[in-house]
Amino acid sequence: MLDPISLDFCLLIPCYNNWEGLIRSLNSVEYKVGKYLIVIVDDGSTTPITIEAIQPLLTHLQPLQIISYRQNKGITHALNNGLSYILQHTHSNYIARLDCSDICHPERFYLQVQYLDEHPQVGLVGSWCCFQSADNKLQYNYRTPTQYPQIKKAMYGRNVFIHPTVMFRTKLIDRTGYYPYNYPHAEDYAFFWKMLHKAKGVVLNQYLVTCAINSAGISLTNRKEQLRSRQKVVKDFGTHTLLKIIGVLKLKLMRYIPYKLILKLKNI
């Protein structure tokens, strides 16, 4: 394995029965040779993921570490075990996220590493992204506030940081802890709230990731439970009384709006 001391970042990718999506995502990752490591957490896939099987399918050699589990234990467990491995076995400055089937812009990691290097007061950086279905019939751009004061307000109504777009300081984990287990399907939302209480967060106003719209994905199949969890996140982490009330009411209302209608409106 690469000398961990030399790493700029580790890229954490959980995977469960999505070989094709994993290969697509890996082939989109570009960065300086010897300065990053990709940590894949195989969360009990039917066909176990191995480096020997992956490498021939890649367009260029990637530095990989695979953590495998025989049984599927869920996304939060996979993420936390990936974080644990990174903290115990590497000394990378930053940790980035990506999900299977999502595609990175060639400059993504260069830009995010550079931004964090130049802004030591910032602990979490995301980017704008594009959402796109496999058949290209459904697509929309996801734009958010970019500066910390506006981001803090917007977080009461939505997750400003799309999970596969983020990079954060590894040392920030010592202050926030891992992904919480008590917010089903919204563990990332709670995780980012915790980070924003400890450090500033920004969003780069560039589309650096294309996220796959998957009708079988966790966020769609468990949408109502996710929205309930997001309400709990706002109640638990919000500090502004009026914004908490508005945010909770908005999230309650969203539970009664068909998601297909929301997607159609976004696609206009």
C-alpha positions, 0 to 999 in steps of 0.5 A: 500500500502507499505510504500513508504519510504522503496522502492528501486525501482518502476517498471513501466509497461504500458499495453493495451489489453495484459492480458496474456503478463502482467501476464507473465511479472509479474511472472518473477519479483523477488526482496526483499519483501517490497522493491519495487512496480509495477505500472501498467498503464492500457491505456484503455484496453477493459477489465479493469485491476484490482488487484483482477483479477490479483493476483490469476494468479500470482505465488507469491504475487506482490505489485501492484498499477494500474492506469486506463484510460477509453480511450487509450491515447498512450504509451507516455501518459501512461509512463508519468502518471506512472512517475507522480504517482511514483514521487507524491506517492513514495520515491523510489530510482530508477525507472525500466521499463518493457513491457508486455510479456517481461521476467526478469532474476531472478537476474535483479533487484538485480544487477541493484539496487546494481550497482546504489547503488555502482556507484553514478555517474551513472544515467541510467543502462541497460543490454544486452537482448535477443529478441524472438518470441512466437514460438521460430522460431526467436531469437537473442541477442542484445549486445551493448557497456557497458561503457559511452564513447562508449555508447555516440558514439553508440547512434548516430546510434541506441538506446543502451538502450533497454527500458524494460531493464533500471533502472534509478535514480528517482531524475534524472527526476527533471533534464530531465523532462518526456518522450517527446511527439514530437518524435512519437514511439521514446520517449524512445530514446529521453528520454535516450539522455536527461539523458545522457546529465545529468548523465553517463549511462552504460549497464551491459554485462549480458542478464537480459531480454528476450524481445518479438518479436511482429509483431503487436508491435508499433516498427514494425507497425510504423517503418518508422515513428519511424526511422524519429523520431530517426533522429530528436532525433539525430539532436536535441540532438547530439553534435558531428557534424560528428557523427550526419551526419553519424547517420542521414544517417544510419537511413535514409538508414534503412527506405528502408531496409525491417525489415523482412530482418533485422530480418532474418540477426539477426537470423543467 
